[in-house]
Amino acid sequence: MKIKNITNPQKFFEMLNSCKGTVELVTSEGDRLNLKSKLCQYITLTQMFKDATIDEVELIVSEPEDMVKLLDYLVRA
């Protein structure tokens, strides 16, 4: 799933932490970062604000119910 324009990173990461399965961010180099890891969240957050050109990221979600939760959050955000 590709997402754009995360306007409230703190709420976004809180929602990710509530997911049951793995949620990974795929970098442009093909690396996968586990977004349930606080260290990876920090790295992701600093990179998104350091490079203002990042407006779309790709997420890999392991559990279907987490995908529904993410989609619901993104529609309401």
C-alpha positions in Angstrom: 0.0 0.0 0.0 1.3 3.5 -0.9 0.4 6.4 1.3 0.9 10.1 0.9 1.1 13.2 3.0 1.3 12.0 6.6 0.2 15.2 8.4 0.3 13.9 12.0 3.2 11.5 12.4 2.6 11.0 16.2 -0.9 9.8 15.7 0.2 7.7 12.7 2.8 5.9 14.7 0.4 5.4 17.6 -2.0 3.7 15.2 0.9 1.6 13.8 1.7 0.5 17.3 -1.8 -0.8 17.8 -1.5 -3.2 14.8 -1.2 -6.9 15.6 1.1 -7.9 12.8 4.2 -6.5 11.1 4.1 -3.2 9.3 7.1 -2.4 7.2 8.1 0.7 5.3 9.9 0.0 2.0 12.6 2.6 1.2 13.5 3.7 -2.3 16.6 1.5 -2.0 14.4 -1.6 -1.3 15.2 -1.8 2.4 12.4 -2.7 4.8 12.0 -0.9 8.1 9.8 -2.4 10.9 7.6 0.5 11.8 6.6 -1.1 15.1 10.2 -0.5 16.2 10.7 2.8 18.0 14.2 3.2 16.5 12.8 2.7 13.0 10.0 5.1 13.7 12.6 7.7 14.7 14.7 7.1 11.6 11.6 7.3 9.4 10.4 10.5 11.0 13.7 12.2 10.8 14.2 11.2 7.2 10.7 12.4 6.2 11.3 15.8 7.5 15.0 16.0 6.4 14.1 15.3 2.8 11.0 17.4 2.0 10.6 15.6 -1.3 9.3 12.4 0.4 5.6 12.7 0.0 4.7 9.0 -0.7 5.9 5.9 1.1 5.1 2.2 0.6 3.9 0.1 3.5 3.8 -3.7 3.7 1.2 -5.0 6.2 1.2 -8.6 7.3 -2.3 -8.9 8.7 -5.5 -8.1 6.7 -7.2 -6.6 9.8 -4.3 -4.2 10.2 -4.7 -3.2 6.5 -8.4 -2.3 7.2 -7.4 -0.4 10.3 -4.7 1.6 8.4 -7.1 2.4 5.5 -9.8 3.5 8.0 -7.3 5.8 9.7 -6.0 7.3 6.4 -9.5 8.0 5.1 -10.4 9.8 8.3 -7.1 11.7 8.7 
